[in-house]
Amino acid sequence: MSVEDAALIALGERLGAQAWPGFLVLLVMLTVAAGLAAWGFEHLRRRHAAQPEPGAGLLFGGLTIGAASVIALAWLFAEVAEGLGDGRPMGLLDETISRAVGAHTPPVVREAFSWLTHMADPIVAVLVCAGVAVALWLRGHRGFAAGWVAAIAGNGVLNHVLKLIFERARPVHDFGFAQVSGYSFPSGHSSGSMVLYGMLGYLGLRMLPPRWRVPSVMAATAVVVTVACSRIFVRAHFPSDVLAGLCSGGAWLAICIASIEYARHHRGKQ
């Protein structure tokens, strides 16, 4: 074993052994940071007049350009994926962390994550997507309803395409907390939770009463972090799968929100 491999294994074992307390620290830090960012957004928003519903033409034009950009940037994932094979640096670190997480995480914690991870199951995403879309449509927010559906559906398609590109096998584990199939990279639950709950946080900022706006963003952030990390704790994904899923989902989420805001701003000038 080379010195570099030994160092990676030692690092992976340390990270995996501290994964559970590290998750709690990360959860608190990111949730608070999201709350502060939402508060800042609200402070700036009060200085500007309300904008109208986004126009459908500009909305879908922006989403189309965004989707093409995400696919074009897939080569960045390819660069990462070159280090994911057996015996390669990233793959070795992933496998070591996964084994250490399995060895050092208390069973009750792992079982709790096995329930929490279902918050981004495909059936949950479909039901939430349909329910929110209907509610927005009935309340007259048809531009937001279109953007919401396009965000959720578009992320599903993008994640499927990326999985087919990389065809990475999932971690092998010896417990039955997560029964999963299909390819591993990037994590669909991670990207799905980022877009699903990220969009809910965005809609909360736009539509909820003022006192609920910041808490809605903080709650959405907490769910995203929890679901993404749960995929590591139940060993359904390697850490790099989760990171890639969060990156791809975050990029698509940013594109969707930017497209909606651009469409609203442009329509407000007409």
N, C-alpha and C positions, 0 to 999 in steps of 0.2 A: 504493500500500500504506500502510495506517495505521501509526501509531507502535506501537499495541498489537499488531498483526499481526507487525510486524518484530521486536518484543521476544519474542513467542511463538516465532517461527521461530528466532531466535538461541538461545533457551533449549532448544528441541527439538534443535538441532544439537549443542549442548554435551552434553546428556544422552545422545544417541545415540552420540556419539563416545567417551564414557566408559562405555558400557553394559557392556562385557566386564569391565574391572577393577571396575566398580561391582557387578556380579553377584557376583564373588568376595568382596568385602567384605560384601555383604548375606548371602551364604550362610554365612559364618563367624559373623557377628553373630547371626543368627536361630537357627542351630544351637546355639550356646553358650547363648543365652537360653533355648531350649527345654530344654536339658539342666539348667540351673539351676532352671527351673520344675518339671521332673520330679523333681529331687532334693528340692525343697521339698515336693512332694506326697508323696513317699516318707517324708520325715521326719514329716509330719503323720499319715500313714496308720498308722505303727507305734503310734500312741497309741490307735487305735480297733480294736475287734474286727472281724473279717471279717464282711461282710454276705452274705446268700444270693443265689441267682440272682434276676434281675428277674422280676416277675410279668407275664405276657403282657397282661392286661387294662389295667393301668396303663401299661405300656410303649407299647402302640399308641394308647391314649388321649392320652398326651403327644405322641406323634409326629404324630397327627392335628391336634391344636391347634397344634403347631409348624409344620406344613406350611401350615396356613391363615394363620398369622402371617407366614410368609415371603412368601406370595403377596400378602397385604394390604400388605406393605411394599415391593412392587414399584414403587410410585409414586416411591420414592427413586431407583430406577434410571431412571425416566422423567424425573426432574428432571435427572439427569446426561445422559441421552440427548438432551435438548434442545440441548445444546452440541456434539453429535457430527456434525452434518450438514456438508456441504461449505461451507467458508468460515466456519464457526463456531469459537469459540475452542478447545474441546477437540478438535474434529476436526482443526483446523490443527496443534495441538501433536502429536496422535497421528501424523499423516501425516509431519510433519517428523522426529520421533523414529524412525519406521519406516524412512524413507529413509536417515537417518544411520547407523542400526544396520547396514543393508545395505551401506553404503559403508565403514564403519570396522571391522567385525568380520572377523578373519582367516578365510579359507575353512576352515581345519582346525577352528577353533572352531565355525563354523556347521555343519560336517558332523558334528561330535561331538554337537551339540545335536539334529541331525536324527535321531540314533539314540536319544538319551536321551528325546526327547519321546514315544516310543512306550510308555514306562512307564505312561502313563495312557490308552492307546488303549482303546476300548470292549471289544474282545475280551480284552485283558489284564484289565480290570476284571471282566468276566464270569467269566473263569477263576479269578482270585484270589478273587472273591466266593464262587464255588461251592466251591472247595477249602477255604477257611477255614470256611465254613458247615458243610460235612461234617465237618471235623475237630472243630469245637466240638460239633456234635450227637453225634458218636460218643463224645466225652469226657464227655458228660453236661451240657454247658453250653448247654442248649437256650434259655434266656432270652437269653443273649448271642448265640447263633446267630440268633435271631429279630431282635434289635436290629441285628445286623450286616447282615443281608440287607435289612432295612427302610431302613437308612441308605444303602446303595449304590443300591438301586433307587429310593428316594425322591428322591435327588439327581439321578438321570438324568431323572426325570419333571419335576422342578422346572426344571432347566436347559433342557429342551426347551420348556417353557411360556414361559420368559423369552425364549428366542430368537425364538419366534413373536410375542411381544409387540413386540419392537424391530426385528426384520428388518434388521439392519445388515449391509452387504456387507463382505467380508473385504478385507485389503490386497492390492494388485496387486504382484507381484514377478516378476522375470525369471530365477529359477533354480528348479530342480526338487527342492529338498530337502524340501519339504512339499507333498504333493498333498492339498488339503482342499476340502471343499464345504460348502454350507449357510451359515447365518447366523453372524455373528461375535460378537455381544454377547449375553450374557457368554460367556467362554471355557469350553467344556465340559471341556477337559483340565485347566484350572486348578481348577475346582470339583471335578471328579472326583478329581484327585490329592489335594486337600485332604481330601475325605471318605474316600477309599479308604485312603490312608496315614495320615491322622489317626486313623481308627478302628483301624488296625493298631497305631499307637503307644499308643492307649488300652488295647487288649487286651493289649499287651505289658506295660503298667504293672500290669494286673490279674492276669496269669497267668504271666508269665515268672519264672524265678528272680531273686532280688534283684539280682544283679550285672549282669543283662542289661536291666533295666527302663529305666534312664536312657539307655544307649546305643540302645535301640530307639526311644525318643522322638526322640533326636537324629538317628538315621538317617532316620526318617519325615519329620522337618522338612526335612532336606537334600534328600530326594526331592521333596517338595512344592515347595520353592523352585526347584529345578532344572527340574522339568517346567513350572512356570508361566512361568519366564523363557525357557525354550526356545521357547515359542510366539511370543515377540517376536523372538528371534534367527533363527528360520526364517521369520519374517514371515507366520505363519499367522493372527496376531491383532495388533491394535493394543494398546498398553499399557493403555488404559482397559478393553478387553475382559478382559484378564488380571486387572486389579485388581477388576473387577466379579465375575469368576468366583471369585476368592479370597474376596471378601466374601460372596457367596451361598453358596459351599461352606462357609465358616467358620461362617456363621449356622446352616446346616443341621446341621453337625457338632456345634456347641454344643447345639443342640436335641436331637439324638440322644443325646449323652452325658448331658445333664441328665435326659432321660426315662428312660434306663437306670438312672442313679444314684437317681432318685426312686423308681422301681419297686423297686429293691433295698432302699433304706432303708425304704420303707413295708412291704414284705414282711417285713423283719427285725423289725418291731414286732408282727406278727400272731402 
